[in-house]
Amino acid sequence: MHASLLPRWRGAAPIQHALLAGDSETGITIMQMEEGLDTGPILLQQAVPIAPGVTAAELSETLAALGARLIVDALDGVARGTLAARPQPQEGVTYARKISREDGRLDWRLPAAVLGRQVRALDPWPGAFFEGPRIRTRRAHSGARRRRLAGMLRRSTPGTVLDEQLVDRLRRRGVAAAAAAARRAVPRLDVAAFLRGSPDRRRDGAAVPRYKLTIEYDGTGLVGWQRQANGLSVQEALETAITRFLRRAVSPSMAPGAPMRACTRSAQSAHLDLARDGGA
């Protein structure tokens, strides 16, 4: 059993490559085995239309259900002697190479339709992503550009996670816009939730400058690392400095690279990775 309409997409990843190529249909082929790679004679074959917006995971479920039915029909037909194999056509042969993690990297120079197919074809694995920090994209929508929105898009670098209201406006007007994104190792988020939890994106989608600092403590002048009642501690001094730097109140558990997580008594140093939005 093979998840394509052979001889198209012989190989390891027929479902993903059908979506990447923008095929309008795919299907299941029940074939006899022979030495070549998915070259055996065809016993049964049935096509399935590829619906707009379908992902590899969703298409896999559809094809699995179809394949389960066809394999029973094929075995029954072979046992009864009513099913004869036919050679695969010589025309239309394509190969679906194995998918790698790097195939998920989005290249924002490509057309929106191509990027949309990439997002759908590589869900759930390896997942489409872009850097800065790495963000996995779960859903994408694309359509025709409108001149009135060109200015809004021009102000944002390709790959920017946009404000949720702007995403809605772009979607209504048919302009390509990311619909869902998630950091690695966290649950799937919609755009609004992502922006609320992202320390390095402003609501207008612009990147927030990041600052990496290393602070060393020589053991004098302060009562110790953690907050204490008998005097000024390293933790309290760093919290005060971070609050002034970020221009907002923070606690150790909220600040990226926070003192309580970054300080060690043996090393006597703190490493901070902070984002400050000068335009907010």
HELIX and SHEET records of a PDB file:
HELIX    1   1 PRO A   14  LEU A   20  1                                   7    
HELIX    2   2 ALA A   56  ARG A   80  1                                  25    
HELIX    3   3 ARG A  101  GLY A  104  5                                   4    
HELIX    4   4 ALA A  112  ALA A  121  1                                  10    
HELIX    5   5 ARG A  147  LEU A  149  5                                   3    
HELIX    6   6 ALA A  150  ARG A  154  1                                   5    
HELIX    7   7 GLU A  164  ARG A  172  1                                   9    
HELIX    8   8 VAL A  191  GLY A  197  1                                   7    
HELIX    9   9 VAL A  234  LEU A  246  1                                  13    
HELIX   10  10 PRO A  259  ALA A  262  1                                   4    
SHEET    1   A 2 ARG A  10  GLY A  11  0                                        
SHEET    2   A 2 TYR A  95  ALA A  96  1                                        
SHEET    1   B 2 GLU A  25  MET A  31  0                                        
SHEET    2   B 2 ILE A  42  PRO A  49 -1                                        
SHEET    1   C 4 ALA A 128  PHE A 130  0                                        
SHEET    2   C 4 ILE A 135  HIS A 141 -1                                        
SHEET    3   C 4 ALA A 177  ARG A 183 -1                                        
SHEET    4   C 4 LEU A 189  ASP A 190 -1                                        
SHEET    1   D 2 ARG A 210  GLU A 216  0                                        
SHEET    2   D 2 SER A 269  ALA A 275 -1                                        
END                                                                             
